[in-house]
Amino acid sequence: MPLYITIRFYEELNDFLPAEKRKRRFGTEIQPRQSVKDFVQSLGVPHTEIDLILINGNSVDFDYILKEGDDVSIYPVFESLDISDVQHLRPEPLREPKFVLDVHLGKLAKLMRLFGFDTHYEKHYDDEEIIRISVAEHRTILTRDLGILKRNIVTHGYYVRSTRAEEQITEIIKRFNLQNEIREFSRCLLCNSSLEPISKKEVEEVLPPKVKKFYNEFFICQNCRKVYWRGSHYKKMLMFVEEVKSKVQ
């Protein structure tokens, strides 16, 4: 026989719920012997976004088996509230902010590299490859696919809410507190490797005539050897960077 419980989700976890279940406590039936983790994910909320679960006022872990009459409260990551005396469910943040993005976030990947964030992205990555990279290289998964975040092996992941790259970069900087990690124009937009200064003489053979005539400062990717200079496109990107910085302070 099904069991009956009440449950409420707080703050941004409501993003994953239908309108009638947001920001309110509601009753629902569950199957016997169902863990709180499995039930919560069946409602569409990935475990990677949850930091605290209270059952009847007591902190529990994801393996807790729900019982008849349980009153459940689900909370996201706490940034300012001290919950050190209860059970955190999320792993500690990764010491170095590194990311791997799914195939839907190509524009965001370029913007993240523009801001200097270590960002893996390839159009051909499938879910298995993204998870492998995340685990092996300790990278946080950014995705628009909830399914990948529900995998048990995934420990660090985030569902990107916005659908526009210009808004997504602001969202990510705020969500991961990356304001002090910004190093604009330090990475290759194509392959993610670091850029280093290079003399004009060393690259002049590959420069377009007008670039060779009007520019003298150049940078080269340590990996793919793409050459960069501060042309008209640079001014537009710099304006965008400064605009985003003003929004995330």
Secondary structure by P-SEA (a helix, b strand, c coil): cccccccccccccccccccccccccccccccccccaaaaaaaaccccccccbbbccccccccccccccbbbbbbbccccccccccccccccccccccccccccccaaaaaaaaaaccbbbbbccccaaaaaaaaaaabbbbbcccccccccccccbbbbbccccaaaaaaaaaaaacccccccccccccccbbbbbbbcccccccccccccccccccbbbbccccccccccaaaaaaaaaaaaaaaaac
